[in-house]
Amino acid sequence: MASLLPIEFAPEIQHKNETLTQRTLVEQDAVILVVNAADAPAQLARCPQSKQLHRQYARAQVKGKVSTLRINDSASDCLLVIGFINHQSNCFEQLSLAGSCGKNLKRTRRNVWRSACLGFSSADTTALLDAVLAAVLAGAAPLPLTKPATPAKRKAAAQSSLKTITLLHDAKSNSVATTVARTLATQAGNHLARWLTTLPPTNSIAIVIAKRWHNLLNNRDGKRNFSMSPRLSGLMPAPF
């Protein structure tokens, strides 16, 4: 019965009031940084590896508007994803950027990461951190293709999922913590709902049912009087 339950996915959420430093890159697998696009050069100067970031940003600007940068810091083996968005952007723009940043983490085994915002008001920082958190959680939730999942698959999925998320902001403010609590509750409900859509019938369950019908009909007075039995045996419904 335990194999039918969702794989546990509850990353630890930490809140810290600190700046982004080289030590941060060393300690984390990945960092998502959201920067005010209107003041991008000045904000990038506040970051570790600022010269490299400025070069990457200038190179990307030649091709047009810069929305995201992905940088692998060779010194720390940290994946740094930087998103650029204007001050007072609407929620759709924030979620779109958060989704783009989250895609950079989806196919990598980055279990410990941090997120920070530079150049924004307290209200904008709260909204942006919440959007990034929601996007990454949605993309990182482990879901098997079919169920029930074997213990080995469940263990592998649990080990590859996010472990710790640290949000860098003014820890004295309760706005981020309150918003994050709501996001985590929503994510837990969505995780369960998505998992339920992959519950049996699966291929293996359907085959067992078909075989039992076949045996039952064969043993009934020695006759097979159900014309649909051959067709039933070939049915292999997939998960929803």
ABEGO torsion letter per residue (X at the ends): XAAABBBBBBBBBBBBBBBBBAAAAAABABBBBBBBAAAAAAAAAABBGAAAAAAAAAAAAAAEBBABBBBBBAAAGBBBBBBBBBBGBBAAAAAAAAAAAAAAAAABBBABBBBBBBGBBAAAAAAAAAAAAAAAAAAABBBBABOBBBAAAAAAAAAABBABBBBBBBAABAAAAAAAAAAAAAAAAAAAAAAAAABOBBAAAAAAAAAAAAAAAAABGGBBABAAAAAAAABBBBBX
